[in-house]
Amino acid sequence: MPGTLSTASANSQNHAPSSYSSRSVFPQAPVFTLDTFSNRDFIVKDFVEALSDSAVPPNRTSGPANQGNAFDPKPLIRSFEHALNRMSDLSGDLELRENELSGAVRRAEAQHTANVQSLGRKLEQTVDSFNRLDASLNGDDYDSGGNAVVKIGERLEELDRQRQRALDVKFLIQCWMEVSERGELYLLEDIRRQGSGEGKVRCAHIARQLSKISQRLDPENWGYANGNGKLANGVNGTHGPDFDRNRRHHNTRELIEKFLETLEKDLLKSFDDFYRRQNFEGMRECANVLYDFNAGASVIAAFVNQHDFFIQRSQLITDDVAGDPETWDRLADPDGEPPGVEPTLQSLVNEVKVVMQEESIIIKRAFPYSDQVLGKFLQRVFQQSIQQRLEMVLEKANTISSLAFLRSLQAARSCLSTLIDDLKAHGLTEHPEPASPQIAITLDQQFDDLFVPYFVGSSYIEREKRSLEELYSSLLFKFTIFHSRRRKIPTTFMKSLAKSGSEMLASARDAYVERLDSSDLAPAQKAMLLRVAGLKDTESAKTQTEIEVTEQDGVLSVDNAKRMMKWLAEAVGRGLELSGGNETAKDVSALLNLLLANMGEIYIETALDSAIDIAAGQETAKHEPDLSYLIGLRSAISILHLMSTCVRTVLVPLAQANVTIRRNMEKTSNQAMDRMEEKVNSIIQRSIDVVITWVNKLLARQNKMDFRPRDDALTGGGAWLEQLQTSTCQSIFGFLTRFHNLALTALSPSPNLTSLLTELAINVRTLLLEHFKKFQVNAAGGIMVTKDISKYIELLRSWDLDPSFNPSFEVLTEIGNLFVIGPEALKERLRGKGGVGGAWDRGDMRPYVLRREDAGSVGVQSVLSAL
């Protein structure tokens, strides 16, 4: 390496290894330069070792012969001294070089500073020049440079416009001379054939201007010349005597219009070609030109008419409405859930949604006036495809039944309303933003136009009423047949009272039969009505007298009432959805009247009138009265409550917006409810009268000897003593028990039942109190009296009576005791509390004491004198 030191010795030359054979015999000074220290691989340790190795002679480095020699530091000292001297020289050289470089740096910095200052001055000069130019351009003085530049620019623009106008006028005159004198339009044809959009726009403008010139200068072909040869603007219709001879006459109107037609057809063909190649820029250019012809009507019509959607749909529009018979039967079934939208209509709606979303993108890219084109496209879609399919679906549904028509109308409107909302939310040409107000209005208008024919005037609510009337009449047909036959039984007074009800039954029945026999009634609807009425197809041909009905057909059914309410609720909900709330109050009022007429008068009141008639007939019955008509009260009250709840919570609140109609509805419904409640009360009151009458008849059959048995009856074997009660008591107990069971079934535990039983118990108590005044009672008969009274009390205690009746039990018990206790005990008992349990006065006991067999004895007479 550089700077390697070597020493030689004559004695060690022979023993040195071959690797040191090149070393000098005498030590050499270390040799190194600045490059030695600037090398990246320079290591101080290696450098010092190299100095040391170079200072030691080779004969002293190793070998056993040299191991005993003493260490000689002189070579090392000389070597290091020489290295220090050399390093001192290098340090001096390095310092000189550093001074030179520092001077060069100072000179460079001075030059750089001078350059920066020079550039700064130049920048300041540039900024000043710019500010002066800017101030000159924006100066306030009218004659300043800025205003002068603006004026020059405006003047140049005006001159350019005038030049262009002059060129256009020159070209227009050339075109007119060409068409009027030579009957040609080569100049315009050349521009048209160039194929550029700007050229075609210019052709269209010039052609229309030529048309206006032709109207003024060639009025004969436009039919504007008057009888005096004057034009409509007052210019002579001729140009001199030699004018027509010097020129060849051409029909400028025909030539110009033909050119315009050719240009328009050319543009439409180009538009169609661009459309097929999906060249939207070309389509937009053609559409922009065609807009100047007729506001784009021709290109819009071409775009819409040739669309694949309308071509394919026009071939499918004659297809029959889909749907299997089971689906249509479900649609006409009033008790089933409607199946939804007709499949072909749903398919069309789904396709329209996809087509509109896809085509709106094309329309936006292809037309500068996209909203106008989209509006026409929507109009065609709704008025042609959707409307035709909707009409077919509704016509098919109308052949099934009125209910099928209404359900199909509701499902179609809901489906199309969803389509409108989806299109608005998508935005169409405004996607992803919502649709523009103009398109939203167009969608709403098209939607409304689809359903206008079905909601004109009162046509919709009349359909709903007719559908409900058909269903109600079918459901109540056997009911009306049963009660119309019952009404034929002569009842004099009751017949006159129920005259209006009979007339309503007859009219409803006749209307239903007439509807079934009508030729315009669809077979499917007739079958449905017969099924609801519970008739077979073979029975439809029978007369009313031949149709078999049972007692069950004339009984009220809560299930039937629920079906009627369900049908009404469906109609109300459908009306709210379809009518939009405009005529809700009137519609609900009409449905309320229909409900009151059918469920109220024909159904509930007819059954109540029947029960009143039966109750009236039972008052004069010679046998135990049949009170089974009471069972129908439970259904009548339940149905009445159901109807009242529906009217109060559903129908009347819907008419809240119209105060007059709401008040009329409340008045009508309250009158109907009051009338039916009065009939229910009348049935209950008549039932009480029937029971009291029959109990009175049973009491009248009481044997006088029941409470005054003969001595032989007492000693004849004890059969009389073994009797628990008299036969009259047992008959009354059994009859009242049966009535109580019927009353529980009819009224169930309720305040009405408590009032009924309490009133009946009061009347029975009155009859019993009067009954025991009529019989002579001996000592043994008194025991039978107490047994009968105990049985009566047992019966009355089993009833749910008003607490105010409890003292009557004590009275009856004390009456029995008056016949079994002795005179002394009787006197003490009457003296105890001043009366019988404090319930009666002492004078009220006298008639019963007089019926004692021992009433003539001294003891009893003393009691009577006290009374």
Secondary structure, 3 states (H helix, E strand, C coil): CCCCCCCCCCCCCCCCCHHHCCCCCCCCCCCCCHHHHHCCCCCHHHHHHHHHHHHCCHHHCCCHHHCCCCCCCHHHHHHHHHHHHHHHHHHHHHHHHHHHHHHHHHHHHHHHHHHHHHHHHHHHHHHHHHHHHHHHHCCCCCCCHHHHHHHHHHHHHHHHHHHHHHHHHHHHHHHHHHHHHHCCCHHHHHHHHCCCHHHHHHHHHHHHHHHHHHHHHCHHHCCCCCCCCECCCCCECCCCCCHHHHCCCCCHHHHHHHHHHHHHHHHHHHHHHHHHCCCHHHHHHHHHHHHHHHCCHHHHHHHHHCCHHHHHHHHHCCCCCCCCHHHHHHHHCCCCCCCCCCHHHHHHHHHHHHHHHHHHHHHHHHCCCHHHHHHHHHHHHHHHHHHHHHHHHHHHHHHHCHHHHHHHHHHHHHHHHHHHHHHHHHCHHHCCCCCCHHHHHHHHHHHHHHHHHHCCCCHHHHHHHHHHHHHHHHHCHHHHHHHHHHHCCCCCHHHHHCHHHHHHHHHHHHHHHHHHHCCCCCHHHHHHHHHHHCCCHHHHHCCCCCCCCCHHHHCCCHHHHHHHHHHHHHHHHHHHHHHCCCCHHHHHHHHHHHHHHHHHHHHHHHHHHHHHHHHHHHCCCCCCCCCHHHHHHHHHHHHHHHHHHHHHHHHHHHCCCCHHHHHHHHHHHHHHHHHHHHHHHHHHHHHHHHHHHHHHHHHHCCCHHHCCCCHHHHHCCCCCCCCCCCHHHHHHHHHHHHHHHHHHHHHCCCHHHHHHHHHHHHHHHHHHHHHCCCCCECHHHHHHHHHHHHHHHHHHHCCCCCHHHHHHHHHHHHHHHCCCCCHHHHHHHHHHHCCCCCCCCHHHHHHHHHCECCCCCHHHHHHHHHC
